[in-house]
Amino acid sequence: MKIASFNINGVKARLPRLLEWLEETRPDIACLQEIKSSDDTFPAHEFEGTGYTPIWHGQKGFNGVAILSRGDEPATEVLRGLPGDDEDTHSRYLEADYKGVRVVCIYLPNGNPVPGPKFDYKLAWMQRLRTRMTQLRADEIPSIVIGDYNVIPEDKDVWSPKAMAGDALMQPESRDAWFRLIGDGWTDALDLHHPRGGIWTFWDYQAGAWQRDHGFRIDHALLSPELADRLVASGVDKAHRGREKASDHAPVWVELRD
């Protein structure tokens, strides 16, 4: 089973690139972030004939997540919206079951500027995520929590730690919340297979970041112990970042044994 994640940065604006990527790589599951589309305007009809069935949790103009599943037995929705804050209206979280695997698609808050309410929201969201992930672990559900975490875990995960030192993605509090998830027993698939770092998933549109390979790793796949034992490979489809009118993120993926 191949499960992938792609911060698409606008599903309508990047639709040709998305369909191209799906056709070329054929993941069983594709989790999307920043679809930037309301529930009513999500282009579900565009996936007809592709072999993929979409589930989406949209929001007009920004945020929004979706799960595309391939085959005659599509994923079934379990939960939309991260529990723990009834006043949180952001569309950032979607859970579904697919062939015995719980797939959790997330778009974690960016948190900038620091300090401020957006950073406070980011940390509170991470705590709520940990609570939900702890429940999945306790229930022994084979789970993958995949998407844009907006956290650079270590200095090896960024082209220049100095350049990003003041960003919310690299603050000690952000990293501490990340490593609390790892400490709870979740496996960082990309880090496991690329322990030396230097593997990026995001390159800004500004300052020639892509051309200079000034990127960092913020898109992650965390596996529960039940799935970590089935992990075969993981990687980044870096070439897709260099295509015309591409997203500023590259897709990440994991392969699991049946």
C-alpha positions as a Markdown table, in Angstrom:
| # | Residue | x | y | z |
|---|---|---|---|---|
| 1 | Met | 0.0 | 0.0 | 0.0 |
| 2 | Lys | 1.3 | 3.4 | -0.9 |
| 3 | Ile | 0.1 | 6.4 | 1.0 |
| 4 | Ala | 1.1 | 9.9 | 0.0 |
| 5 | Ser | 0.6 | 13.5 | 1.0 |
| 6 | Phe | 0.6 | 16.7 | -1.1 |
| 7 | Asn | 0.1 | 20.3 | 0.1 |
| 8 | Ile | -1.4 | 21.3 | -3.1 |
| 9 | Asn | -1.7 | 25.1 | -2.4 |
| 10 | Gly | -5.0 | 25.5 | -4.1 |
| 11 | Val | -6.7 | 22.4 | -5.6 |
| 12 | Lys | -8.2 | 24.4 | -8.5 |
| 13 | Ala | -5.1 | 26.3 | -9.3 |
| 14 | Arg | -2.9 | 23.2 | -9.3 |
| 15 | Leu | -5.4 | 20.7 | -10.7 |
| 16 | Pro | -3.3 | 19.9 | -13.8 |
| 17 | Arg | -0.3 | 19.2 | -11.6 |
| 18 | Leu | -2.3 | 17.1 | -9.2 |
| 19 | Leu | -3.9 | 14.9 | -11.9 |
| 20 | Glu | -0.5 | 14.6 | -13.5 |
| 21 | Trp | 1.1 | 13.4 | -10.2 |
| 22 | Leu | -1.7 | 11.0 | -9.5 |
| 23 | Glu | -1.4 | 9.4 | -13.0 |
| 24 | Glu | 2.4 | 9.1 | -12.7 |
| 25 | Thr | 2.7 | 7.8 | -9.2 |
| 26 | Arg | -0.6 | 6.1 | -8.5 |
| 27 | Pro | -0.7 | 6.2 | -4.7 |
| 28 | Asp | -3.5 | 4.1 | -3.1 |
| 29 | Ile | -4.2 | 7.1 | -0.8 |
| 30 | Ala | -3.4 | 10.8 | -1.5 |
| 31 | Cys | -3.9 | 13.2 | 1.3 |
| 32 | Leu | -4.2 | 16.9 | 0.3 |
| 33 | Gln | -3.7 | 20.0 | 2.3 |
| 34 | Glu | -4.5 | 23.7 | 1.6 |
| 35 | Ile | -7.2 | 22.8 | -0.9 |
| 36 | Lys | -8.5 | 26.4 | -0.5 |
| 37 | Ser | -11.9 | 25.4 | -1.5 |
| 38 | Ser | -15.3 | 25.3 | 0.3 |
| 39 | Asp | -17.2 | 22.1 | 0.6 |
| 40 | Asp | -19.6 | 23.3 | -2.1 |
| 41 | Thr | -17.0 | 24.3 | -4.6 |
| 42 | Phe | -14.5 | 21.4 | -4.3 |
| 43 | Pro | -14.0 | 20.0 | -7.8 |
| 44 | Ala | -15.0 | 16.4 | -7.1 |
| 45 | His | -16.2 | 15.9 | -10.7 |
| 46 | Glu | -12.6 | 16.3 | -11.9 |
| 47 | Phe | -11.6 | 13.0 | -10.3 |
| 48 | Glu | -14.3 | 11.0 | -12.2 |
| 49 | Gly | -12.6 | 8.5 | -14.4 |
| 50 | Thr | -9.2 | 8.8 | -12.6 |
| 51 | Gly | -9.9 | 5.8 | -10.3 |
| 52 | Tyr | -9.9 | 8.0 | -7.2 |
| 53 | Thr | -12.8 | 8.8 | -4.9 |
| 54 | Pro | -12.5 | 12.0 | -2.8 |
| 55 | Ile | -13.5 | 12.9 | 0.7 |
| 56 | Trp | -13.0 | 16.6 | 1.6 |
| 57 | His | -13.3 | 19.0 | 4.5 |
| 58 | Gly | -13.2 | 22.4 | 2.9 |
| 59 | Gln | -13.0 | 26.1 | 3.8 |
| 60 | Lys | -13.4 | 29.0 | 1.5 |
| 61 | Gly | -10.2 | 30.6 | 0.4 |
| 62 | Phe | -7.7 | 28.9 | 2.7 |
| 63 | Asn | -6.9 | 25.7 | 4.7 |
| 64 | Gly | -9.0 | 22.6 | 3.7 |
| 65 | Val | -8.0 | 19.0 | 3.6 |
| 66 | Ala | -9.0 | 16.0 | 1.4 |
| 67 | Ile | -8.3 | 12.3 | 1.1 |
| 68 | Leu | -8.4 | 10.6 | -2.3 |
| 69 | Ser | -8.6 | 6.8 | -2.3 |
| 70 | Arg | -8.0 | 4.5 | -5.3 |
| 71 | Gly | -10.0 | 1.4 | -6.1 |
| 72 | Asp | -13.5 | -0.1 | -5.8 |
| 73 | Glu | -13.5 | 0.1 | -2.0 |
| 74 | Pro | -12.9 | 3.8 | -1.3 |
| 75 | Ala | -12.0 | 5.2 | 2.1 |
| 76 | Thr | -14.8 | 5.8 | 4.6 |
| 77 | Glu | -14.8 | 9.0 | 6.6 |
| 78 | Val | -14.4 | 8.6 | 10.4 |
| 79 | Leu | -13.9 | 12.1 | 11.7 |
| 80 | Arg | -13.7 | 15.7 | 10.4 |
| 81 | Gly | -12.2 | 18.4 | 12.6 |
| 82 | Leu | -9.8 | 17.9 | 15.4 |
| 83 | Pro | -11.6 | 17.4 | 18.7 |
| 84 | Gly | -10.9 | 19.5 | 21.8 |
| 85 | Asp | -12.0 | 23.0 | 20.8 |
| 86 | Asp | -15.6 | 23.7 | 19.7 |
| 87 | Glu | -14.7 | 27.2 | 18.7 |
| 88 | Asp | -12.1 | 26.1 | 16.2 |
| 89 | Thr | -13.6 | 26.6 | 12.7 |
| 90 | His | -10.5 | 25.9 | 10.7 |
| 91 | Ser | -10.7 | 22.9 | 8.3 |
| 92 | Arg | -7.4 | 21.2 | 9.1 |
| 93 | Tyr | -8.2 | 17.6 | 10.0 |
| 94 | Leu | -9.7 | 14.6 | 8.4 |
| 95 | Glu | -9.7 | 10.9 | 9.4 |
| 96 | Ala | -10.8 | 7.9 | 7.2 |
| 97 | Asp | -10.4 | 4.1 | 7.2 |
| 98 | Tyr | -9.0 | 2.4 | 4.1 |
| 99 | Lys | -8.3 | -1.4 | 3.9 |
| 100 | Gly | -7.7 | -1.7 | 7.7 |
| 101 | Val | -5.6 | 1.5 | 8.0 |
| 102 | Arg | -6.7 | 4.7 | 9.8 |
| 103 | Val | -5.5 | 7.5 | 7.6 |
| 104 | Val | -5.3 | 10.9 | 9.3 |
| 105 | Cys | -4.7 | 13.9 | 7.0 |
| 106 | Ile | -3.6 | 17.1 | 8.8 |
| 107 | Tyr | -2.7 | 20.7 | 8.0 |
| 108 | Leu | -1.1 | 22.0 | 11.2 |
| 109 | Pro | -1.2 | 25.7 | 11.8 |
| 110 | Asn | 1.8 | 27.8 | 10.7 |
| 111 | Gly | 2.0 | 29.9 | 13.9 |
| 112 | Asn | 3.7 | 33.0 | 12.6 |
| 113 | Pro | 4.3 | 35.7 | 13.8 |
| 114 | Val | 6.1 | 34.7 | 17.0 |
| 115 | Pro | 5.1 | 35.5 | 19.7 |
| 116 | Gly | 1.3 | 36.0 | 19.3 |
| 117 | Pro | -2.1 | 34.4 | 19.1 |
| 118 | Lys | -1.3 | 32.5 | 16.0 |
| 119 | Phe | 1.6 | 30.8 | 17.7 |
| 120 | Asp | -0.5 | 30.1 | 20.7 |
| 121 | Tyr | -3.1 | 28.5 | 18.5 |
| 122 | Lys | -0.4 | 26.3 | 16.8 |
| 123 | Leu | 0.8 | 25.0 | 20.2 |
| 124 | Ala | -2.7 | 24.4 | 21.4 |
| 125 | Trp | -3.6 | 22.5 | 18.2 |
| 126 | Met | -0.5 | 20.3 | 18.6 |
| 127 | Gln | -1.6 | 19.4 | 22.1 |
| 128 | Arg | -5.1 | 18.5 | 20.8 |
| 129 | Leu | -3.4 | 16.5 | 18.1 |
| 130 | Arg | -1.4 | 14.6 | 20.7 |
| 131 | Thr | -4.5 | 13.8 | 22.7 |
| 132 | Arg | -6.2 | 12.4 | 19.6 |
| 133 | Met | -3.1 | 10.4 | 18.5 |
| 134 | Thr | -2.8 | 9.0 | 22.1 |
| 135 | Gln | -6.4 | 7.7 | 21.7 |
| 136 | Leu | -5.5 | 6.0 | 18.4 |
| 137 | Arg | -2.5 | 4.4 | 20.1 |
| 138 | Ala | -4.5 | 3.2 | 23.0 |
| 139 | Asp | -7.1 | 1.7 | 20.7 |
| 140 | Glu | -4.2 | -0.1 | 18.8 |
| 141 | Ile | -5.6 | 1.1 | 15.5 |
| 142 | Pro | -3.0 | 0.8 | 12.7 |
| 143 | Ser | -2.7 | 4.5 | 11.9 |
| 144 | Ile | -0.8 | 7.0 | 9.8 |
| 145 | Val | -0.9 | 10.7 | 10.6 |
| 146 | Ile | 0.4 | 12.4 | 7.5 |
| 147 | Gly | 0.4 | 15.9 | 6.1 |
| 148 | Asp | 1.9 | 19.4 | 6.5 |
| 149 | Tyr | 3.0 | 19.7 | 10.1 |
| 150 | Asn | 4.6 | 23.1 | 9.7 |
| 151 | Val | 7.4 | 21.9 | 12.0 |
| 152 | Ile | 11.1 | 21.6 | 11.1 |
| 153 | Pro | 12.1 | 18.9 | 13.6 |
| 154 | Glu | 15.9 | 19.4 | 13.6 |
| 155 | Asp | 18.6 | 21.6 | 12.1 |
| 156 | Lys | 19.4 | 18.9 | 9.6 |
| 157 | Asp | 15.9 | 19.4 | 8.2 |
| 158 | Val | 16.5 | 22.9 | 6.9 |
| 159 | Trp | 19.0 | 24.4 | 4.4 |
| 160 | Ser | 20.0 | 27.1 | 6.9 |
| 161 | Pro | 19.0 | 27.0 | 10.6 |
| 162 | Lys | 20.2 | 30.5 | 11.0 |
| 163 | Ala | 17.8 | 31.8 | 8.3 |
| 164 | Met | 14.8 | 30.2 | 9.9 |
| 165 | Ala | 15.7 | 30.7 | 13.5 |
| 166 | Gly | 13.0 | 33.2 | 14.2 |
| 167 | Asp | 10.2 | 31.3 | 12.4 |
| 168 | Ala | 7.4 | 29.5 | 14.2 |
| 169 | Leu | 8.4 | 26.3 | 12.4 |
| 170 | Met | 11.7 | 26.1 | 14.3 |
| 171 | Gln | 10.8 | 27.4 | 17.8 |
| 172 | Pro | 11.8 | 25.3 | 20.8 |
| 173 | Glu | 8.1 | 25.0 | 21.7 |
| 174 | Ser | 7.2 | 23.7 | 18.3 |
| 175 | Arg | 10.0 | 21.2 | 18.3 |
| 176 | Asp | 9.2 | 20.1 | 21.8 |
| 177 | Ala | 5.6 | 19.4 | 20.9 |
| 178 | Trp | 6.8 | 17.4 | 17.8 |
| 179 | Phe | 9.2 | 15.2 | 19.9 |
| 180 | Arg | 6.5 | 14.6 | 22.4 |
| 181 | Leu | 4.6 | 12.8 | 19.6 |
| 182 | Ile | 7.7 | 10.8 | 18.7 |
| 183 | Gly | 8.2 | 10.0 | 22.4 |
| 184 | Asp | 4.7 | 8.6 | 22.5 |
| 185 | Gly | 5.7 | 5.8 | 20.1 |
| 186 | Trp | 5.2 | 7.2 | 16.6 |
| 187 | Thr | 7.7 | 6.6 | 13.9 |
| 188 | Asp | 8.9 | 9.5 | 11.6 |
| 189 | Ala | 9.0 | 7.5 | 8.3 |
| 190 | Leu | 11.1 | 10.0 | 6.3 |
| 191 | Asp | 13.6 | 10.4 | 9.1 |
| 192 | Leu | 13.9 | 6.7 | 9.5 |
| 193 | His | 15.0 | 6.2 | 5.9 |
| 194 | His | 16.9 | 9.5 | 5.5 |
| 195 | Pro | 18.6 | 9.9 | 8.9 |
| 196 | Arg | 21.2 | 12.4 | 7.7 |
| 197 | Gly | 18.6 | 14.9 | 6.7 |
| 198 | Gly | 19.0 | 17.2 | 3.7 |
| 199 | Ile | 15.6 | 16.0 | 2.3 |
| 200 | Trp | 13.3 | 18.9 | 1.7 |
| 201 | Thr | 9.5 | 19.0 | 1.1 |
| 202 | Phe | 9.0 | 22.8 | 0.8 |
| 203 | Trp | 10.7 | 25.5 | -1.2 |
| 204 | Asp | 9.4 | 29.1 | -1.0 |
| 205 | Tyr | 8.4 | 30.9 | -4.2 |
| 206 | Gln | 10.5 | 33.9 | -3.1 |
| 207 | Ala | 14.2 | 34.6 | -3.5 |
| 208 | Gly | 14.9 | 31.7 | -5.9 |
| 209 | Ala | 14.5 | 29.2 | -3.1 |
| 210 | Trp | 13.8 | 26.3 | -5.5 |
| 211 | Gln | 16.6 | 27.1 | -7.9 |
| 212 | Arg | 19.1 | 27.4 | -5.0 |
| 213 | Asp | 17.6 | 24.3 | -3.2 |
| 214 | His | 16.9 | 26.5 | -0.1 |
| 215 | Gly | 14.2 | 24.2 | 1.3 |
| 216 | Phe | 13.2 | 22.5 | 4.5 |
| 217 | Arg | 11.2 | 19.4 | 5.7 |
| 218 | Ile | 7.8 | 20.2 | 7.1 |
| 219 | Asp | 5.6 | 17.5 | 5.5 |
| 220 | His | 5.8 | 14.3 | 7.6 |
| 221 | Ala | 4.3 | 10.9 | 7.9 |
| 222 | Leu | 4.1 | 9.5 | 11.5 |
| 223 | Leu | 3.2 | 5.8 | 11.8 |
| 224 | Ser | 1.8 | 3.9 | 14.8 |
| 225 | Pro | 3.8 | 0.8 | 15.9 |
| 226 | Glu | 1.3 | -1.4 | 14.1 |
| 227 | Leu | 2.2 | 0.3 | 10.8 |
| 228 | Ala | 5.8 | 1.0 | 11.5 |
| 229 | Asp | 6.4 | -2.7 | 11.4 |
| 230 | Arg | 5.0 | -2.8 | 7.8 |
| 231 | Leu | 7.1 | 0.2 | 6.5 |
| 232 | Val | 9.1 | -0.6 | 3.4 |
| 233 | Ala | 10.1 | 2.7 | 1.9 |
| 234 | Ser | 9.5 | 6.5 | 2.1 |
| 235 | Gly | 10.5 | 9.4 | 0.0 |
| 236 | Val | 9.7 | 12.8 | -1.6 |
| 237 | Asp | 8.6 | 13.3 | -5.2 |
| 238 | Lys | 10.9 | 16.3 | -5.5 |
| 239 | Ala | 10.8 | 16.7 | -9.3 |
| 240 | His | 7.1 | 17.7 | -9.1 |
| 241 | Arg | 8.1 | 20.9 | -7.3 |
| 242 | Gly | 10.0 | 22.0 | -10.4 |
| 243 | Arg | 7.2 | 21.8 | -12.9 |
| 244 | Glu | 5.2 | 24.7 | -14.3 |
| 245 | Lys | 2.8 | 26.4 | -11.9 |
| 246 | Ala | 3.7 | 23.9 | -9.2 |
| 247 | Ser | 2.8 | 23.9 | -5.5 |
| 248 | Asp | 5.6 | 25.2 | -3.2 |
| 249 | His | 5.5 | 21.7 | -1.6 |
| 250 | Ala | 6.6 | 18.4 | -3.0 |
| 251 | Pro | 4.6 | 15.2 | -2.3 |
| 252 | Val | 5.8 | 12.8 | 0.4 |
| 253 | Trp | 4.9 | 9.1 | 0.5 |
| 254 | Val | 5.4 | 5.8 | 2.3 |
| 255 | Glu | 5.0 | 2.2 | 1.2 |
| 256 | Leu | 3.7 | -0.4 | 3.5 |
| 257 | Arg | 3.6 | -4.2 | 3.3 |
| 258 | Asp | 0.2 | -5.8 | 3.1 |
